[in-house]
Amino acid sequence: MQTKSNIFSASGSIENSLEAMIMTALERGNGQDVRKEIENSIEQRSAQFATICRLHFDDFIDQALQVFELSEETEMLRNGIGPAARELNDYGQDLLKVIKDRQDHLRALQNVNATLLILNQLLALLGEYQRLFQFLEQKRYFESMR
């Protein structure tokens, strides 16, 4: 079987070989032989041309089939990616809610911690006020000033 490169190299020299064949036949002086040689040459060239066309057509068909296969694979991927993307999006939304809830929870714990700190400081202050009032009730004014 001829490959494309062999056919192209052969078809590249078509003009030269045809011209040489006509010149040879004319030099022999036989017009009938020239006509037969030209017909044979045309038949050969037609066969080569048909082979070239068939090879290109076969390549075209192969490439078209590959495109259709890729189209089908692309469609399958598109159909598979859509639900997966929605699922990932839903998971991300749920995760954001959990993070927001945890941030809210952390903020609440920080608020409770700050409130407890303030209440402890107030408790110490109230203890001092209680001691001050005890000194004042006992009329121990000098000690209450400390």
PyMOL commands that set and color helices and strands:
alter all, ss='L'
color gray80, all
select helices_A, chain A and resi 4-12+14-28+31-137+141-144
alter helices_A, ss='H'
color red, helices_A
deselect
rebuild
show_as cartoon
